[in-house]
């Protein structure tokens, strides 16, 4: 075994040890999924920040700007950072006060159990794609550190991910989030300072040389709007984020922690983008664009600095994939498992959640093998099924117009139109079409429902 791989495994072993220790405090589903709603300011903020500060920010965004130039970056860190700020300002408080464990709980209470289960079935594929993105990034970093193929790196990654996630749950995740956040942010700042002289020379010519692809006449604004809508609106009602926010010990803390995490995310998330841009000059010609951040780290900080930052990066990715798999497991155990089974005893739902995490983690591993980039997986995760969820989620929190039929129509049209326009027709504004179809379907059925009730009065 290479010294680099040994060091990374020791780093991960520390996190696994925390998971084992904390797992002794887990007594029921609530402890496992939302840390018993016990997180204070530091743990809550670090936990929300870690939800997305992993593969997409450090690997995907850096790789995207390396491959396509600065004009290609919108989703990360800016779109997802804005999403966190909006979540904190508008949704964190109301959702926490409702006592939601999963996002589907909101739709059961507002609409019906049928809508609850439909939302769960739509959210799970997106969370699996998100987990697959993290596993692919995990494999890339491990492969570079240990001189292995990405496939071998992903094989190591899935074993570690499943052991960590099935053991510790959200509470263990929160404790390790603080450690990995400090090390990762510190490492990125040190790397930025060391690379600053070269970065200053690169920024201006890069901005003038990188020209975005010319859109069709009249389509530029809508294409840009579509690219921003996916991370902002598509992730606003993300189960991963709802679970982290719900783990705070009060509604006020949930709001403040989410907004604070969003602000930190925007500031720190710019660093990988800048380093990816620098990589176009200092490490040109990489076979894998997603490998640019580790390559730049090795170029400036040497082997030791590379290993330290790689360990922190693996830790961050581990935390993010943990969120995605916990989201899937929570939806299966809390919303798809029949209530008669779930309420039999506290341990039953907990066991189902853990078994679901393992099974769905293996499925995410398969998706990671079939993908070409981290960024592509994350985009699909944010877009699939989320248009209908955004429409009915917004209306569930703001009014009482529309019932179960309107909600199911919006969910079906949102998911179906995304598949049609994105994968069937290749439209550059597929997500906007899916939002429009979901909203129009909800409005029409809600109007029919209203007229029916009025005629019967």
N, C-alpha and C positions, 0 to 999 in steps of 0.2 A: 504494500500500500504506500502511495506517495505521501511525503510529509504534508503537502498541501491538502490532500483529501483527509488525512488524519486530523489536521487542525480544524478543518470545517466540521468534521464529524464530532469532534470534542466540543466545539461551539454549540452545535445543535444538541448534543447530549446534555448540556447545561439547561437548555430549554425543556427538554424531555424530563429532566429531573424535577424542574419546577412543576411541570404538569402532573407528575406522579404525586408529589407532595400535596399540591392543591386539590387533587382529585379526592383526597380523603375528606374534604369538606363538602363534597357534592352528595346531597341526599335525595334530590328529586330533580325533575325536569326544569323547574325554575332556576335552580342553582346552576345546572349545566348550560342552559341556553342564555340566560340573562344575568348570571352571576348573583342571583338572589336580589337584584336591584340594590346593590350595596356599594357601588363604586363612588369614591370621592372625586374631587376636582382633578387631581393629577392623573389618576387611573382612567377616569372617564374621558378626559381630553386626549390622552395618549391612545386610548382604545379607538376612539372615533378617527383620529388622525391615521392610525394604522390600517383602517378599513381599506383604503385605496392606495396608501403610499407603499407600493410594492412593485409588482411586475410592470404595470402600465407606466407608472411615473419614472422609475429608475431604469427600466430596460426598454419598454415599448416606446415611450416618447423620445428617449435619447436615440434609439434605433431609427425612428421615423424621421427625425430631423437629420440624422446622418445620411439616410438614403435619399430623402427628397428635398432637404433644405428647410429653412425656418418657416417658409410659407405653408408647410404641411401641418404645423402644430396648432391645434385649437383645443382639442379635448382635454389634454393634460399639459400643464396643470390647471389651465384657466377654466375650462368647462367644469371639471369635477370639483375644483375649488369653489367656484360660484355655486354649484349644487349644494355643497356642504353649508355655505353661508345661508342659502335660501331654506334649507332644511332646518337649520337652527332657528332662523328668524320666524318661520311660518308654521312648521309642522312638529318640531321636537316637543314643545310643551303640550299641545293638544293630544298627540299620540301617547305620551307618557302618562298623562292623566287618565286616559282611557284604559290603562293597564294592559296594553297589547303586548303579547309575547311574540307574535308573528304579525306581519302585515295583513294576512288573510283574516285575522280576528276582526279587524276593522270592518271588513266587507260582510262578515257573518252578522255582526251587530247591526249594520246599516241596511243590508239588503236581505240575504238569506244564506243558509248553509250551502245551497247549490253554487252561489256566487263565490263563497269562501273557497270551496274545493276547486272551482275553475281557476280562480286566481292562483291558488297553490300550484296547480298543474302548469300554469303559464310561467310562473316565476322560477320554478325548479330548473328548466332548461337554461335560462339566463344565468343562474347561479353556477350551474355546471360548466358553462362556457367560461365564466369568470374564473372558476377554479382551474380549468384547463389552461388558461393563460398563465396563471401563477406556476403551475407545475412545469409548463414549458420553459418559463423564465428560470425557475429553480434548476432545471436540468441544464440550461445554458451556462449558468454561473458555475455549477458544480463541475460540468464538463471542462470549462476553461481552466478552473483552478487545478483540476486533477489530470488534465490532458486526456480526457475521455470524450467520446462522441456525445452529442446532445441526447441521443436515445439512451445511452448508458446512464447519463446524468439524470434523465427523467425516471429511470428505473430506481435509482437510489432515492430520488426525490419522493416518489410515491410511497415507499416504505416509511420514510421519516414522517411524511405528512399524515398518513393514516394513524401511525402510532401516537403522534402528538395530539391530533384533533380528537380521536376517540377517547383519549385519556383525560385531558384537563378541562376541556370546554372553555367557556367564555372567561371564567375567573382566572384560570392559568394564563390565558391569552393576555388579559389586562396587565398582569404583573410583568410578563416578558416584554410587552409593548413598551414599557418605560425604558427598559435596558436597551432594546434594539433601537428605539427612537433616538436615544442620546448618542449611541455609538454611530448610527448611520448618519444622523445630521452632522455630528462632529466630523466624521470622515469626509462627507461631501464638502463641508466648509473648508477643511484643510486642503482638500484636493483643488477646490476652486482658487484658494489663495496661492497655492504653488503654481497653478496653471495661468494665473491672471495676466502675467506679461504677454504670453502667447495669445491669450484670448482677446486682449485688446487689439492686437494686430489682425485678428481674424474676423471680428464682428462686422466691420464696415464693408470690406469686400464681399463677405458672404451674403450680406443683405442685398447688395446690388447685383450679385451674380445669380442668386437663387430666384428664379422667376416662376411663379405659380402657373400651372397649366391653364391656358386660356379657356374659360367656360363658353358655352354656347351663348349667343346674343340674348340678353335679358335674363339669363339663368344664373348669373354670378351671385346676386343677392340671395336668391332662394337656396342655392347650393351652400353658401356660407351659413345661412340660417339653419339649414338642415344639419350641417356638421356640428353646430353649437347645440341644437335641440337634443341631439342624441345623448351627450353626457349630462346636460343640465336637466332636461325634463325626463329623459329616459331613466335616469338614476335617482330621481327625487324620491320615488317610492321604492327604494331598494331594500329588500329584506335584510341584507347584511348591515346596512346602516341603521335600520329600525332596531335591530337587536342590540347593537352597540349603544345607541342612544337610550334604549329602554333599560340598560344596565346601570344607569346613573341612579343616585339615591333620592333625587327629587326632580320635579318638572323644571324648576328654575336652573338647576345644575345641568340637566339634559340640554336645555337651550344654550346656556353659556359654553358648555364643553364642545358642542357641535359647531358653534360659530367660532370659538377659539381655534379648534382644529382646522376649520376652513381657512382662517387667516394664516396659520402656520403652513398649511399645505400650499397656499399660493406663493408664499415667500420661498420656502425650501424647494418646492417643485420646479422652480425656474432653473435651479442649478443643474440637474441632469440634462435639461434641454440645451443649456449653454455648453455643457461638456460634450454633448452629442454633436453640436455644431463645430466645436474645436476638433473633434475626432476626424472630421473630413480632411483636416490638414495634417494632423500629427500621426494618425494611423489609417491612411487611405487604403482602399482595396480590400476591406474585410469581406470574407465570404458571407458572414451572417451580420446583418446590420444590428441585430439585437445584442451583439457582443461588444458594442462600441464602448459602453461605460466601463466594463472590466478592463478592456484594452487600454483605454486612456488612463485608468488608475495605475495599471502596471507600468505604463510609460513614464508617469510622473513620480509615483511613490515607490516604485520598485516592488520586489516580490513580497516583502513583509507588509507594506502598506496595502498591496493588492489583496493579500489574504485577510487582513483585518477588515477592510471594507467589504470584501466578498462575504465574510462571515456575517457581518451586519446586514448585508443585502439579502442573504439567504434567510436570516432571521425575520426580516421584514416581510419577505415573500411568504414565509411559513405562517406568519400572523394573518396575512391577507387571505391565503387559501383556506386557513382555518375558519375565517369568517364565512367564506362562500360555502364550505361543506357543512358548517353548523346551520347556515340558513336553509340548506336543503333538508338536513336532518330534522330541523324544527318543523318545517312544513309537513313532512311525512308524519312525524309523531304527533304533532299538535293539531293538524288540520285535516289530514287524510285518514289517520287511524280512527276507527269508529269510537265514539265517545264512551260506549259501554266498556270497551277494552281499556281505553286510556284512563278512565276513572276508577278502574278496579283497584289499583294501588299506585303509589308514586313511582315505584321501581319499574313498572311495566313500560310507561312512556319513556323513561330514561333509557331502558335497554333498547327500545325500538329506535330512539334517536341515535344511539351509538352504532347500532347495526346499520342503520340507514347511511350514516356518515361513511362507513367502510365501503358499502356497496356502491354508493354514488361517487365516492372518491375513485374507485376503480374505473367507473364509467368516464369520469373526467380525465383520467390518465389516457384512456383510449382516444378521447377527443383531442388531447394535446398532441398525440402521435400523428393525427391526421391533419394538423394545422400547419400553416406556413409562417405565421408571425404572431407575436404577442398582441400587437395592436389590432390585428384583424379579429382575434378572438374577443378582445375587450369590446370592440365596436358592436359585434354581433350580440354579446351579452347584454349591453345597454339597450339595444334596440328591439330585440325579439320580445313580443308580447307586452312591452312596456307602454305603448301608446294607449291601449285600452285601460290599463291599470292607472295611468296618470289621469285620464279623463274621469273615471269613476271615483278615484281617490280624492281628487280635488272637489268633486261634487258631494262626496260623502261627508267631507269636513266643512263644507260651506252652505249646505242647504238640504232640503228634503224633496227636491224635484226628482222624479224618476224612481222606478222600483226595480225589482229583480230582473224583469224582462229587458228593461232598458240597459241595465248593467251587463247582462249576458250578451246582448247584441253588440255593445261597445267592445267588449273583450274579444268576441269572435271576429268582428270587422277589423279591429286594430291588428290582431295577429295575422289574419288572412291577407289583409292588404299589404302588410310589410313583406310577407313572403312573395306575394305577387309582384310588387313594384321593385323590391330589392333583388330578388333572386330570379324572378321570371322575366321582368322587363329591363332590369339593370338601370333603373331610374336614379339619377343623382340626388333626387329629393324624395326618396322613398319614405323616409320617416315622417316628413311633413304630410304626405298622402295618408299614411297610417293614422296620424293624429286627426286629420280631417274626417276620414271615414269613421273612426271611433266616435268622434264628437257628433257627427251628423246622425249616425245610427242611434246614439243615445237620445238625441233631441227628438227624432221622429217617433221612437217608441214611447218616450216619456209623454209626448203630446197625445198619442193614441190612448195611453193609460189614463191621462188626465180627462180626456173627453169621455172615456168609458165611465169613469167614476162620476163625472158631472151628470151624465145621462141617467145614471142609476139613482141619483140623489132626489 
